[in-house]
Amino acid sequence: MPGLYLGGLIVAIVAMVLLDARYRLFFWRGPLRAAAVLVIGLLFFLGWDLVGVRSGVFFQGGGPFLIGADIAPQVPVEEVFFLTLLCYVTMNLIGMVDAIARRSRTAKESRR
């Protein structure tokens, strides 16, 4: 079923957006900074992929779940969505750890 993997990635990205919006983890705390971090991370990992493909370390394994379009040799369209999800999950995780640390500091200060 072509597109199933892409669909799953899009659902996961939407879930990250909803978590971010609900708990103001990253984009909702600083949208310009978050966009810059996401774009820089995405470009870094796309470059990493291209170097890996060129050196023969990475290659595209075919499969019935890919849509069959590539953005570069051996780099499927789905890779952009996967890397976006990877960066967004990391950004939300950092935002969550920061929020927990801030809440902990606030609780400690209020007990004094």
One Martini backbone bead per residue (centre of mass of N, CA, C, O) as a GRO file, in nm:
protein
  112
    1MET     BB    1   0.082   0.046   0.031
    2PRO     BB    2   0.113   0.339  -0.079
    3GLY     BB    3   0.185   0.586   0.181
    4LEU     BB    4   0.185   0.468   0.471
    5TYR     BB    5   0.443   0.588   0.588
    6LEU     BB    6   0.374   0.884   0.539
    7GLY     BB    7   0.115   0.883   0.705
    8GLY     BB    8   0.250   0.808   0.975
    9LEU     BB    9   0.434   1.056   0.989
   10ILE     BB   10   0.210   1.270   0.986
   11VAL     BB   11   0.069   1.178   1.242
   12ALA     BB   12   0.318   1.219   1.427
   13ILE     BB   13   0.352   1.522   1.373
   14VAL     BB   14   0.075   1.606   1.473
   15ALA     BB   15   0.122   1.505   1.760
   16MET     BB   16   0.356   1.702   1.819
   17VAL     BB   17   0.194   1.958   1.780
   18LEU     BB   18  -0.016   1.901   2.002
   19LEU     BB   19   0.183   1.882   2.236
   20ASP     BB   20   0.306   2.158   2.198
   21ALA     BB   21   0.046   2.323   2.229
   22ARG     BB   22  -0.049   2.218   2.508
   23TYR     BB   23   0.265   2.260   2.656
   24ARG     BB   24   0.463   2.460   2.541
   25LEU     BB   25   0.759   2.346   2.436
   26PHE     BB   26   0.849   2.523   2.156
   27PHE     BB   27   0.685   2.677   1.934
   28TRP     BB   28   0.497   2.816   2.163
   29ARG     BB   29   0.759   2.977   2.288
   30GLY     BB   30   0.942   3.001   1.992
   31PRO     BB   31   0.893   3.010   1.665
   32LEU     BB   32   1.158   3.115   1.536
   33ARG     BB   33   1.357   2.939   1.683
   34ALA     BB   34   1.226   2.666   1.610
   35ALA     BB   35   1.247   2.693   1.304
   36ALA     BB   36   1.553   2.712   1.295
   37VAL     BB   37   1.615   2.443   1.431
   38LEU     BB   38   1.463   2.264   1.233
   39VAL     BB   39   1.611   2.345   0.972
   40ILE     BB   40   1.897   2.283   1.063
   41GLY     BB   41   1.848   1.986   1.132
   42LEU     BB   42   1.743   1.898   0.856
   43LEU     BB   43   1.993   1.981   0.690
   44PHE     BB   44   2.196   1.811   0.839
   45PHE     BB   45   2.059   1.527   0.788
   46LEU     BB   46   2.054   1.547   0.482
   47GLY     BB   47   2.357   1.570   0.450
   48TRP     BB   48   2.421   1.305   0.587
   49ASP     BB   49   2.270   1.131   0.384
   50LEU     BB   50   2.429   1.214   0.131
   51VAL     BB   51   2.701   1.115   0.234
   52GLY     BB   52   2.611   0.822   0.283
   53VAL     BB   53   2.533   0.760  -0.009
   54ARG     BB   54   2.802   0.836  -0.148
   55SER     BB   55   2.969   0.620   0.042
   56GLY     BB   56   2.760   0.355   0.076
   57VAL     BB   57   2.602   0.334   0.354
   58PHE     BB   58   2.348   0.438   0.219
   59PHE     BB   59   2.017   0.306   0.130
   60GLN     BB   60   1.740   0.227  -0.057
   61GLY     BB   61   1.476   0.054   0.047
   62GLY     BB   62   1.241  -0.098  -0.070
   63GLY     BB   63   0.874  -0.067  -0.092
   64PRO     BB   64   0.520  -0.064  -0.058
   65PHE     BB   65   0.513   0.215   0.138
   66LEU     BB   66   0.623   0.383  -0.076
   67ILE     BB   67   0.577   0.630  -0.329
   68GLY     BB   68   0.854   0.662  -0.529
   69ALA     BB   69   0.990   0.932  -0.442
   70ASP     BB   70   1.270   1.146  -0.501
   71ILE     BB   71   1.511   1.402  -0.400
   72ALA     BB   72   1.735   1.184  -0.434
   73PRO     BB   73   1.951   0.960  -0.455
   74GLN     BB   74   1.834   0.738  -0.212
   75VAL     BB   75   1.604   0.975  -0.135
   76PRO     BB   76   1.318   0.985  -0.001
   77VAL     BB   77   1.055   1.175   0.084
   78GLU     BB   78   1.014   1.046   0.368
   79GLU     BB   79   1.281   1.151   0.496
   80VAL     BB   80   1.188   1.437   0.559
   81PHE     BB   81   0.967   1.351   0.760
   82PHE     BB   82   1.144   1.189   0.950
   83LEU     BB   83   1.341   1.423   1.024
   84THR     BB   84   1.127   1.609   1.133
   85LEU     BB   85   1.036   1.422   1.357
   86LEU     BB   86   1.306   1.392   1.498
   87CYS     BB   87   1.340   1.693   1.566
   88TYR     BB   88   1.067   1.738   1.714
   89VAL     BB   89   1.102   1.536   1.938
   90THR     BB   90   1.356   1.666   2.053
   91MET     BB   91   1.237   1.944   2.110
   92ASN     BB   92   1.011   1.845   2.300
   93LEU     BB   93   1.193   1.707   2.505
   94ILE     BB   94   1.348   1.960   2.587
   95GLY     BB   95   1.095   2.121   2.671
   96MET     BB   96   1.007   1.922   2.892
   97VAL     BB   97   1.259   1.931   3.069
   98ASP     BB   98   1.246   2.235   3.116
   99ALA     BB   99   0.964   2.243   3.247
  100ILE     BB  100   1.032   2.057   3.484
  101ALA     BB  101   1.263   2.227   3.598
  102ARG     BB  102   1.100   2.486   3.646
  103ARG     BB  103   0.888   2.358   3.835
  104SER     BB  104   1.091   2.264   4.049
  105ARG     BB  105   1.208   2.540   4.119
  106THR     BB  106   0.942   2.672   4.202
  107ALA     BB  107   0.876   2.474   4.431
  108LYS     BB  108   1.129   2.528   4.601
  109GLU     BB  109   1.087   2.838   4.637
  110SER     BB  110   0.796   2.814   4.777
  111ARG     BB  111   0.912   2.650   5.038
  112ARG     BB  112   1.098   2.889   5.168
   0.00000   0.00000   0.00000
